């Protein structure tokens, strides 16, 4: 076997190792008292590197002894010296390991410091974003409060406006279902209706009378009658409802064409008409027996024994649930 491929210390096969400047031998890293990592870290200093054996020998190369066919038994001093050298090799290895551990410890300390700095920056950024988010939430909450206050004011204004609008209609009656003809005389139509319900009305009791447009397509325009006094209007509606219980009012009964029913009710605002429609729907769902309008106010009653509910707004519909 080629001696260049053998360890100069243990004579085992060698593929990679350390070169000692003093003894000029190639050897395993551990045989020379150094780790592979420690040897490689020496860089250019590997040219002057000495093995642990040469270090102990005071950098003096040991002379090569002639090979004797029969080795003489070792003297006690040489045995002790060999043991000391073996211990020295181990100590040298431990020293190199100590240096590597110190280097790793320093690297870990640097890594720990770097991570702490990065973590601190991240936490600072996250904290800043959280603070900014809290400020935005506070602004949104303030705006929400303002919106709720404005909505409450708007609801109050709409309610007041609706009440005023309904009050202006307190003397009005809405007559629906009367066919419209050319050159019709609305006073004569109302006079015929009043005669049918046994509550005669004269012209001087009426402030004005007219037809008004309707949002319902293809529906007959209703007739609005404004009486001069409110009690006349109330009595007119009461008489109509009493008569309609026994004898339906149709166009034929007042000399016109048609067999559909004619309805006589309070002249409600658009908002109150919508509320009346929702009240009727809720009453059907909750099994209410009565829904009616009196003095332009919506009333509901579940049965003959239950109390009467006055529905002034959509919130009052909760009373029916």
C-alpha positions in Angstrom: 0.0 0.0 0.0 1.3 3.5 -0.8 2.6 5.2 2.3 1.2 8.5 1.1 -2.3 7.0 1.7 -1.5 5.9 5.2 -1.7 7.9 8.5 1.8 8.7 9.8 0.6 8.0 13.3 -1.7 5.0 13.3 -0.8 3.7 9.8 -4.5 3.3 8.9 -5.7 4.3 5.4 -5.9 8.0 4.9 -8.0 10.0 2.4 -7.8 13.4 3.9 -5.9 14.7 6.9 -3.5 17.2 8.4 0.1 17.8 7.5 2.7 18.5 10.3 5.5 20.9 9.4 7.8 19.5 12.0 7.6 15.7 11.4 6.5 16.2 7.7 3.8 13.4 8.2 0.2 13.3 6.9 -2.1 12.0 9.6 -5.8 11.8 10.6 -7.1 15.0 12.2 -7.7 13.2 15.5 -4.3 11.6 15.4 -2.7 15.0 15.1 -4.8 16.4 18.0 -7.0 18.6 15.9 -10.6 18.5 14.5 -11.2 18.8 10.8 -13.2 22.0 11.3 -10.5 23.5 13.5 -7.7 22.6 11.0 -9.6 24.1 8.1 -10.2 27.3 10.0 -6.4 27.8 10.2 -6.3 28.8 6.6 -2.7 29.7 5.5 -1.4 28.8 8.9 -1.8 25.1 8.1 1.7 25.4 6.4 3.3 25.9 9.9 0.9 23.7 11.8 2.5 21.1 14.1 0.9 18.0 15.5 0.4 17.5 19.2 3.3 15.1 19.4 5.7 17.6 17.9 4.4 20.3 20.2 5.3 18.2 23.2 8.7 17.3 21.8 9.6 21.0 21.7 9.4 21.2 18.0 12.3 18.8 17.6 11.9 16.0 15.0 12.5 12.6 16.4 15.2 10.6 14.6 14.0 7.6 12.6 15.1 4.5 14.4 16.1 1.5 12.3 13.6 -1.2 12.1 14.6 -4.2 14.2 13.3 -7.6 13.2 12.6 -8.3 16.8 11.4 -5.3 18.8 12.9 -5.0 22.2 10.6 -4.8 25.1 9.7 -1.2 26.0 11.4 0.3 29.0 9.1 1.7 31.8 10.1 5.2 30.9 9.0 4.9 27.3 5.7 3.4 28.3 5.0 6.3 30.6 6.0 8.7 27.8 3.6 7.1 25.4 0.8 7.4 27.8 1.6 11.1 28.4 1.6 11.7 24.7 -1.7 9.9 24.3 -3.2 12.1 27.1 -1.7 15.2 25.5 -3.3 14.3 22.2 -6.7 14.0 23.9 -6.1 17.3 25.7 -5.2 19.0 22.5 -8.4 17.7 20.9 -10.4 19.0 23.8 -8.8 22.4 23.5 -9.7 22.6 19.9 -13.3 21.5 20.7 -13.4 24.2 23.4 -12.4 26.8 20.8 -15.1 25.6 18.5 -17.7 25.7 21.3 -16.7 29.3 22.2 -17.0 30.2 18.5 -20.5 28.6 18.3 -21.5 30.4 21.5 -20.5 33.7 20.1 -22.3 33.0 16.8 -25.4 32.0 18.8 -25.2 35.2 20.9 -24.9 37.3 17.7 -27.9 35.4 16.2 -29.9 35.9 19.4 -29.1 39.7 19.4 -30.1 39.9 15.7 -33.4 38.1 16.3 -34.2 40.2 19.3 -33.6 43.4 17.3 -35.8 42.1 14.4 -38.5 40.9 16.8 -38.4 44.3 18.5 -38.9 46.1 15.2 -41.8 43.8 14.2 -43.5 44.3 17.6 -43.0 48.0 17.3 -44.6 48.0 13.8 -47.5 45.8 15.0 -48.1 48.0 18.0 -48.2 51.0 15.8 -50.7 49.5 13.5 -52.9 48.4 16.4 -52.8 51.9 17.8 -53.7 53.3 14.5 -56.6 50.8 14.1 -57.9 51.7 17.6 -58.0 55.4 16.6 -59.9 54.6 13.4 -62.4 52.4 15.3 -63.0 55.3 17.8 -63.6 57.7 14.8 -66.0 55.1 13.2 -67.9 54.8 16.5 -68.2 58.6 16.8 -69.5 58.8 13.2 -71.9 55.9 14.0 -73.2 57.8 17.0 -73.7 60.9 14.8 -75.4 58.9 12.1 -77.8 57.4 14.7 -78.6 60.8 16.1 -79.2 62.2 12.6 -81.4 59.2 11.8 -83.4 59.7 14.9 -83.8 63.4 14.0 -84.8 62.5 10.5 -87.3 59.9 11.7 -88.8 62.6 14.1 -89.0 65.1 11.2 -90.7 62.6 9.0 -93.1 61.6 11.7 -93.9 65.3 12.4 -94.3 66.0 8.7 -96.6 63.0 8.3 -98.7 64.1 11.3 -99.1 67.6 9.9 -99.9 66.2 6.5 -102.5 63.8 8.0 -104.0 66.7 10.1 -104.5 68.7 6.9 -106.6 65.8 5.6 -108.7 65.4 8.8 -111.8 66.7 6.9 -111.2 64.6 3.8 -112.9 61.4 2.6 -111.5 59.1 0.0 -114.0 57.4 -2.3 -112.5 54.6 -4.4 -114.1 52.5 -7.1 -116.3 55.2 -8.8 -115.9 54.9 -12.6 -114.7 58.0 -14.3 -116.7 59.4 -17.2 -116.6 62.4 -19.5 -118.2 65.6 -18.2 -118.9 63.9 -14.9 -120.4 66.0 -12.0 -118.6 64.9 -8.8 -121.1 66.8 -6.6 -124.0 64.8 -8.1 -122.0 61.5 -7.6 -121.4 62.4 -3.9 -125.1 63.4 -3.5 -126.2 60.0 -4.9 -123.8 58.2 -2.6 -125.0 60.2 0.4 -128.6 59.4 -0.5 -127.7 55.7 -0.7 -126.1 55.7 2.7 -129.0 57.7 4.2 -126.8 60.7 5.0 -127.7 63.6 2.6 -125.0 66.1 1.8 -125.5 69.5 0.2 -122.9 71.6 -1.7 -122.5 74.1 1.0 -121.2 71.4 3.3 -118.4 70.6 0.9 -115.2 72.7 0.7 -113.9 71.1 -2.5 -114.1 67.8 -4.4 -111.7 66.4 -7.0 -110.2 63.3 -8.4 -106.5 62.7 -7.6 -103.8 60.6 -9.5 -103.0 57.1 -8.1 -99.7 55.2 -8.1 -101.6 52.1 -9.0 -101.5 51.6 -12.8 -104.8 51.1 -14.6 -106.7 51.9 -11.4 -109.6 54.4 -11.3 -108.6 57.8 -9.8 -110.1 58.1 -6.4 -112.4 61.0 -5.5 -111.3 63.2 -2.6 -114.1 65.1 -0.8 -113.1 67.8 1.7 -116.0 68.7 4.0 -116.2 72.1 5.7 -116.5 70.5 9.1 -114.8 67.5 10.6 -117.9 66.1 12.3 -119.7 65.9 9.0 -116.9 63.9 7.5 -116.9 61.5 10.5 -120.7 61.1 10.3 -120.5 60.5 6.6 -118.0 57.7 7.0 -119.9 56.1 9.9 -123.1 56.1 7.8 -121.3 54.6 4.9 -119.9 51.8 7.0 -123.2 51.1 8.6 -125.0 50.9 5.2 -122.3 48.7 3.6 -122.8 46.1 6.3 -126.2 45.2 4.8 -126.1 46.5 1.3 -122.9 46.8 -0.8 -122.3 50.0 -2.6 -121.5 49.5 -6.3 -121.5 51.8 -9.4 -124.8 50.4 -10.5 -126.5 51.6 -7.3 -125.6 55.2 -8.2 -126.5 55.0 -11.9 -123.1 54.1 -13.3 -121.7 50.9 -15.0 -120.0 48.3 -12.9 -120.7 45.8 -10.2 -117.5 46.2 -8.2 -117.5 47.6 -4.7 -117.1 51.3 -3.9 -115.0 52.0 -0.7 -115.4 55.1 1.5 -112.5 55.7 4.0 -110.4 58.4 5.7 -108.0 60.2 3.3 -104.7 58.8 4.6 -101.2 60.0 3.8 -99.0 57.8 1.6 -97.0 56.8 4.7 -100.1 55.9 6.6 -101.4 53.9 3.7 -98.2 51.8 3.6 -98.4 51.4 7.4 -102.1 50.2 7.0 -101.0 47.7 4.4 -98.2 46.3 6.7 -100.6 46.2 9.6 -103.1 44.1 7.6 -100.3 41.7 6.6 -99.1 41.4 10.2 -102.6 40.8 11.4 -103.1 37.9 8.9 -99.8 36.4 10.0 -100.6 36.8 13.8 -104.2 35.8 13.4 -105.7 39.2 14.4 -109.5 39.4 13.8 -109.9 43.2 13.4 -108.0 46.0 11.6 -109.7 49.4 11.0 -109.2 53.1 10.6 -110.9 55.7 12.8 -110.2 59.4 13.0 -107.3 58.7 10.5 -105.7 56.4 13.1 -105.0 52.7 12.5 -106.4 50.2 15.0 -106.0 46.5 15.5 -107.6 43.9 17.8 -106.8 40.2 18.0 -110.3 39.1 19.2 -113.4 40.4 21.0 -111.7 40.0 24.4 -108.3 41.5 23.7 -107.4 45.2 24.0 -107.3 47.6 21.0 -103.9 48.5 19.7 -103.2 51.9 18.0 -100.6 51.6 15.3 -98.8 54.9 14.7 -95.5 53.6 13.3 -93.8 50.4 12.2 -92.3 50.0 15.7 -95.9 49.5 17.0 -96.2 46.4 14.8 -94.1 44.7 17.4 -97.1 44.9 19.7 -98.9 42.5 17.4 -96.2 39.8 17.6 
